[in-house]
């Protein structure tokens, strides 16, 4: 590392449960020390953060592998350290301004005015109007629908802490994590405008406009979900609880699918000689007497073996909501059974990858 201004710099990013905050101490050429605070699970995320910090110092780089099973905590640590190093190189504005050792306070470099920021709270959107002078956060006004006895009190406490410490780096309030993070998000945006790092008039990115679907493992936009489903090297068909053909992904179909098929009965989508077979299969998947089924056949051309699998799909309550059929070309797997394991080697990028269905036909 080069072109670092000696000092200690702060960085912050989201982990799995909360924000991960780091103080990175550097000289002109290397990282000397990293202190951090986090609220991750002690036996997983917390362990990952500690290991990431150790590896970053050891390798003097943020280009390191994440910890298996703790991706969010690992990536959050890397982003936080990378931000701090960007400040040390003069590429980013400090999150909290500069600490004046003579006065003992944090001095900012704001453009005076009142700036608005929004964040997602527990009950809805949180809006903060943040008034700043050139070197100080003067006032913060809150608008939102958080519960008065929990989220509302938490936001008031956060505002008081920010004004007292003159720092946007404040701890979340126990029992009000969503409200705390929403307030932090709104504060970061407003102060980002005040220091000139965020342009509020810039055209928003599509991913910022499109609604996100929240899953247990994170969130995705509709566009991202569709792109992921279409990128999978299998052909997916979903049949709803009424045995109606409801969805298929769009690329590289071994079996012919069309928009006209949507809404048709699953059994009717098959040739007459297979309808008794698929009817029995669909019934057993629906009533739970069959957990799954896989069959395979060789194409008439003889060039590949096709594997077709069926698995029932359940909602979070354990109720059946239909089943999925997925189809894949098994020939590359069969042909590679006796081949040595190529782990750690890269294939020729100019050659089609049959495992990723680059050579489907």
C-alpha positions as CSV (number, residue, x, y, z in Angstrom):
1,X,0.0,0.0,0.0
2,X,1.3,3.5,-0.8
3,X,0.2,7.1,-0.7
4,X,-1.5,6.8,2.7
5,X,-1.7,9.8,5.0
6,X,-0.6,8.6,8.5
7,X,-3.4,8.6,11.0
8,X,-6.5,6.7,12.1
9,X,-9.5,6.5,9.8
10,X,-13.0,5.3,10.4
11,X,-15.0,3.0,8.1
12,X,-18.5,1.4,8.5
13,X,-20.6,-1.1,6.6
14,X,-23.5,-3.4,7.3
15,X,-22.9,-6.9,8.5
16,X,-25.5,-9.5,9.1
17,X,-27.1,-8.2,12.2
18,X,-25.8,-4.6,12.5
19,X,-23.2,-2.2,11.4
20,X,-19.5,-3.1,11.6
21,X,-17.4,-0.1,12.4
22,X,-13.6,0.0,12.1
23,X,-10.8,2.4,13.1
24,X,-7.8,1.7,10.8
25,X,-4.4,3.1,11.8
26,X,-1.9,3.5,9.0
27,X,1.5,5.0,8.3
28,X,2.6,6.1,4.8
29,X,2.8,2.5,3.4
30,X,0.9,0.0,5.5
31,X,-1.9,-0.8,7.9
32,X,-0.6,-0.8,11.5
33,X,-3.7,-1.6,13.5
34,X,-7.5,-2.2,13.1
35,X,-9.9,-1.7,16.0
36,X,-13.5,-2.6,15.4
37,X,-16.9,-2.9,17.0
38,X,-19.7,-5.2,15.8
39,X,-22.9,-6.9,17.0
40,X,-22.7,-10.1,15.1
41,X,-23.4,-13.6,16.5
42,X,-20.5,-14.4,18.8
43,X,-19.8,-17.9,17.4
44,X,-20.1,-17.1,13.8
45,X,-20.2,-13.4,12.6
46,X,-18.1,-12.2,15.5
47,X,-15.5,-14.8,14.8
48,X,-15.5,-14.0,11.1
49,X,-14.9,-10.2,11.8
50,X,-11.9,-11.0,14.0
51,X,-10.4,-13.3,11.4
52,X,-11.0,-10.9,8.6
53,X,-9.2,-8.1,10.5
54,X,-6.3,-10.4,11.3
55,X,-6.0,-11.5,7.7
56,X,-6.2,-7.9,6.3
57,X,-3.4,-6.8,8.6
58,X,-1.3,-9.9,7.7
59,X,-1.8,-9.6,4.0
60,X,-2.0,-5.8,3.9
61,X,-4.9,-6.1,1.5
62,X,-8.7,-6.2,1.4
63,X,-8.5,-8.7,-1.5
64,X,-8.9,-11.8,0.7
65,X,-11.3,-14.7,1.0
66,X,-14.4,-14.4,3.1
67,X,-15.1,-16.8,6.0
68,X,-17.4,-19.6,4.9
69,X,-20.8,-19.5,6.6
70,X,-20.4,-15.8,7.5
71,X,-20.5,-14.0,4.2
72,X,-22.3,-10.9,5.3
73,X,-20.0,-10.3,8.3
74,X,-17.0,-11.0,6.2
75,X,-18.0,-8.7,3.3
76,X,-19.1,-6.0,5.7
77,X,-15.7,-6.0,7.4
78,X,-13.9,-5.7,4.0
79,X,-16.1,-2.8,2.9
80,X,-15.6,-0.9,6.2
81,X,-11.8,-1.3,6.0
82,X,-11.8,-0.4,2.3
83,X,-13.7,2.8,3.1
84,X,-11.3,3.8,5.8
85,X,-8.3,3.2,3.5
86,X,-10.1,5.3,0.8
87,X,-10.2,8.2,3.3
88,X,-6.5,7.6,4.1
89,X,-5.7,7.9,0.4
90,X,-7.8,11.1,0.1
91,X,-10.2,9.4,-2.2
92,X,-13.3,9.7,0.1
93,X,-14.6,12.1,2.6
94,X,-14.2,11.1,6.2
95,X,-17.4,9.7,7.7
96,X,-17.0,11.8,10.9
97,X,-14.9,14.7,9.9
98,X,-11.5,15.4,11.4
99,X,-10.7,15.1,15.1
100,X,-9.0,18.2,16.4
101,X,-6.5,17.2,19.1
102,X,-6.2,20.8,20.4
103,X,-9.9,21.3,21.0
104,X,-10.7,17.6,21.5
105,X,-13.8,17.7,19.2
106,X,-14.6,16.5,15.8
107,X,-14.6,19.2,13.1
108,X,-16.6,18.7,10.0
109,X,-16.5,20.3,6.6
110,X,-20.2,20.8,5.8
111,X,-21.9,23.1,3.4
112,X,-24.3,24.9,5.8
113,X,-27.9,24.1,5.3
114,X,-30.7,21.6,6.1
115,X,-30.6,18.3,4.4
116,X,-33.1,15.4,4.3
117,X,-32.5,11.7,4.4
118,X,-34.8,8.7,4.5
119,X,-34.3,5.2,5.9
120,X,-36.4,2.1,6.3
121,X,-37.6,1.7,9.9
122,X,-39.8,-0.9,11.6
123,X,-43.1,0.7,10.8
124,X,-42.2,2.4,7.6
125,X,-40.1,5.2,6.3
126,X,-38.0,7.3,8.7
127,X,-37.2,10.9,7.6
128,X,-34.6,13.1,9.3
129,X,-34.0,16.7,8.5
130,X,-30.5,17.5,9.5
131,X,-29.3,21.1,9.9
132,X,-25.6,21.8,9.9
133,X,-23.2,24.7,10.1
134,X,-19.8,24.5,8.5
135,X,-18.2,22.5,11.3
136,X,-21.2,21.2,13.4
137,X,-24.4,19.2,13.3
138,X,-26.8,21.8,14.8
139,X,-30.2,20.1,14.8
140,X,-32.0,16.9,13.7
141,X,-35.7,16.7,13.3
142,X,-37.5,13.3,12.9
143,X,-40.7,12.4,11.0
144,X,-42.0,8.8,10.9
145,X,-44.4,6.2,12.2
146,X,-42.2,4.2,14.6
147,X,-43.9,2.9,17.7
148,X,-43.8,5.8,20.3
149,X,-42.7,3.6,23.2
150,X,-39.9,1.7,21.4
151,X,-38.8,3.0,18.0
152,X,-39.7,6.6,18.6
153,X,-37.7,6.6,21.9
154,X,-34.8,4.9,20.2
155,X,-34.6,7.5,17.5
156,X,-34.8,10.3,20.0
157,X,-31.9,8.7,21.9
158,X,-29.9,8.3,18.7
159,X,-30.4,12.0,17.8
160,X,-29.3,13.1,21.2
161,X,-26.2,10.9,21.0
162,X,-25.3,12.3,17.5
163,X,-25.7,15.9,18.6
164,X,-23.7,15.2,21.8
165,X,-20.8,13.3,20.1
166,X,-21.0,15.3,16.9
167,X,-20.6,11.9,15.2
168,X,-22.8,9.8,13.0
169,X,-21.2,6.7,14.5
170,X,-23.6,5.7,17.3
171,X,-24.6,2.4,18.7
172,X,-28.0,0.9,17.8
173,X,-30.6,0.9,20.6
174,X,-31.3,-2.5,22.2
175,X,-34.8,-3.8,21.2
176,X,-35.1,-1.3,18.4
177,X,-32.7,-2.5,15.7
178,X,-34.8,-1.7,12.7
179,X,-35.6,1.8,13.9
180,X,-31.9,2.4,14.8
181,X,-30.6,1.2,11.4
182,X,-33.3,3.2,9.6
183,X,-32.3,6.4,11.5
184,X,-28.6,5.7,10.7
185,X,-29.4,5.2,7.0
186,X,-31.3,8.5,6.9
187,X,-28.5,10.3,8.8
188,X,-25.8,9.0,6.5
189,X,-27.7,10.2,3.5
190,X,-28.3,13.7,4.8
191,X,-24.7,14.1,6.0
192,X,-23.5,12.6,2.7
193,X,-25.1,15.5,0.9
194,X,-23.7,18.0,3.4
195,X,-20.1,16.9,2.8
196,X,-20.6,16.8,-1.0
197,X,-20.3,13.0,-1.3
198,X,-23.9,12.5,-2.4
199,X,-25.7,14.3,-5.2
200,X,-29.4,14.4,-4.3
201,X,-30.3,15.5,-7.9
202,X,-28.4,12.7,-9.6
203,X,-30.7,10.3,-11.5
204,X,-31.3,7.3,-9.2
205,X,-30.0,3.9,-10.3
206,X,-32.6,1.3,-11.3
207,X,-31.8,-0.9,-8.4
208,X,-32.6,2.0,-6.0
209,X,-36.0,2.5,-7.6
210,X,-37.1,-1.1,-8.0
211,X,-38.8,-2.7,-5.0
212,X,-36.8,-5.3,-3.2
213,X,-38.1,-8.7,-2.0
214,X,-36.8,-9.6,1.4
215,X,-35.7,-13.2,2.0
216,X,-34.1,-14.8,5.1
217,X,-30.8,-14.7,3.3
218,X,-31.0,-11.1,2.0
219,X,-32.9,-9.1,-0.5
220,X,-33.2,-9.0,-4.3
221,X,-35.0,-6.8,-6.8
222,X,-37.4,-8.4,-9.3
223,X,-34.9,-7.8,-12.1
224,X,-32.2,-9.6,-10.1
225,X,-34.4,-12.6,-9.3
226,X,-35.4,-13.0,-12.9
227,X,-31.8,-12.7,-14.0
228,X,-30.6,-15.3,-11.5
229,X,-33.4,-17.8,-12.4
230,X,-32.5,-17.4,-16.1
231,X,-28.8,-17.8,-15.4
232,X,-29.2,-21.2,-13.7
233,X,-27.9,-24.1,-15.8
234,X,-31.1,-26.0,-15.4
235,X,-34.6,-25.6,-16.9
236,X,-37.1,-24.8,-14.2
237,X,-40.9,-25.3,-14.3
238,X,-43.1,-24.5,-11.4
239,X,-46.6,-26.0,-11.1
240,X,-49.0,-24.4,-8.6
241,X,-51.3,-26.2,-6.1
242,X,-54.1,-26.4,-8.7
243,X,-51.7,-28.4,-11.0
244,X,-51.6,-25.5,-13.4
245,X,-48.4,-24.6,-15.2
246,X,-47.4,-21.3,-13.6
247,X,-43.8,-20.4,-14.4
248,X,-40.7,-21.3,-16.5
249,X,-37.3,-19.7,-16.7
250,X,-36.6,-18.4,-20.2
251,X,-33.3,-19.7,-21.5
252,X,-32.1,-22.8,-23.3
253,X,-35.1,-25.1,-23.0
254,X,-34.7,-28.9,-23.5
255,X,-38.5,-29.1,-23.5
256,X,-40.5,-26.7,-25.5
257,X,-42.2,-24.0,-23.4
258,X,-44.2,-21.0,-24.5
259,X,-46.4,-18.3,-23.0
260,X,-49.4,-20.2,-24.3
261,X,-48.6,-23.0,-22.0
262,X,-49.0,-20.9,-18.9
263,X,-52.3,-21.7,-17.0
264,X,-52.6,-25.1,-18.7
265,X,-53.0,-28.2,-16.6
266,X,-49.7,-30.0,-15.9
267,X,-51.0,-33.3,-17.2
268,X,-52.3,-31.8,-20.5
269,X,-48.8,-30.4,-21.2
270,X,-47.5,-34.0,-21.8
271,X,-48.0,-36.4,-24.7
272,X,-51.0,-38.9,-24.2
273,X,-48.7,-41.9,-23.5
274,X,-47.2,-40.1,-20.5
275,X,-50.3,-38.6,-18.9
276,X,-51.1,-41.5,-16.6
277,X,-47.5,-41.5,-15.4
278,X,-47.3,-37.7,-14.7
279,X,-50.8,-37.7,-13.2
280,X,-49.7,-40.3,-10.6
281,X,-46.5,-38.4,-10.0
282,X,-48.3,-35.1,-9.4
283,X,-50.8,-36.7,-7.0
284,X,-48.1,-38.3,-4.9
285,X,-46.0,-35.1,-4.7
286,X,-49.1,-33.2,-3.7
287,X,-50.3,-35.6,-1.0
288,X,-46.8,-36.1,0.4
289,X,-46.5,-39.8,-0.3
290,X,-43.5,-39.1,-2.6
291,X,-40.7,-36.7,-1.5
292,X,-39.1,-36.4,-5.0
293,X,-38.6,-38.2,-8.3
294,X,-35.8,-38.2,-10.9
295,X,-35.8,-40.0,-14.2
296,X,-33.5,-39.8,-17.2
297,X,-33.5,-40.7,-20.8
298,X,-31.2,-40.5,-23.8
299,X,-32.1,-38.2,-26.6
300,X,-33.0,-39.9,-29.9
301,X,-30.0,-38.3,-31.4
302,X,-27.9,-40.2,-28.8
303,X,-25.8,-37.2,-28.0
304,X,-26.8,-36.6,-24.4
305,X,-28.6,-37.9,-21.4
306,X,-31.4,-35.7,-19.9
307,X,-32.2,-35.8,-16.2
308,X,-35.6,-34.7,-15.1
309,X,-36.3,-34.1,-11.3
310,X,-39.5,-33.3,-9.4
311,X,-39.6,-31.8,-5.9
312,X,-42.5,-30.5,-3.9
313,X,-42.4,-26.9,-2.7
314,X,-43.6,-25.8,0.7
315,X,-44.3,-22.4,2.3
316,X,-42.8,-21.3,5.7
317,X,-45.7,-23.0,7.5
318,X,-44.8,-26.3,5.8
319,X,-47.9,-26.3,3.6
320,X,-47.6,-27.6,0.0
321,X,-47.8,-24.8,-2.6
322,X,-47.0,-26.8,-5.7
323,X,-44.0,-28.6,-7.1
324,X,-41.0,-27.8,-9.3
325,X,-39.6,-29.7,-12.3
326,X,-36.0,-29.1,-13.2
327,X,-34.2,-30.5,-16.2
328,X,-30.5,-30.7,-16.8
329,X,-28.1,-32.2,-19.3
330,X,-26.4,-35.0,-17.4
331,X,-23.9,-35.9,-20.1
332,X,-21.0,-33.6,-18.9
333,X,-21.3,-35.1,-15.4
334,X,-21.4,-38.7,-16.7
335,X,-18.4,-38.1,-19.0
336,X,-16.4,-36.6,-16.2
337,X,-16.9,-39.4,-13.6
338,X,-13.5,-41.0,-14.2
339,X,-11.6,-37.7,-14.8
340,X,-9.3,-36.3,-12.2
341,X,-10.6,-33.5,-9.9
342,X,-9.7,-30.2,-11.5
343,X,-10.2,-28.1,-8.3
344,X,-7.8,-25.3,-8.3
345,X,-7.4,-25.2,-12.0
346,X,-9.1,-22.9,-14.5
347,X,-10.5,-24.1,-17.8
348,X,-9.9,-22.4,-21.1
349,X,-12.3,-19.4,-21.2
350,X,-12.5,-19.7,-24.9
351,X,-14.0,-23.2,-24.6
352,X,-17.7,-23.7,-23.9
353,X,-18.5,-24.9,-20.3
354,X,-21.0,-27.8,-20.6
355,X,-21.6,-27.8,-16.8
356,X,-22.9,-24.2,-17.1
357,X,-24.9,-25.2,-20.2
358,X,-22.8,-23.1,-22.6
359,X,-22.9,-26.0,-24.9
360,X,-26.5,-27.2,-24.6
361,X,-27.3,-28.1,-28.1
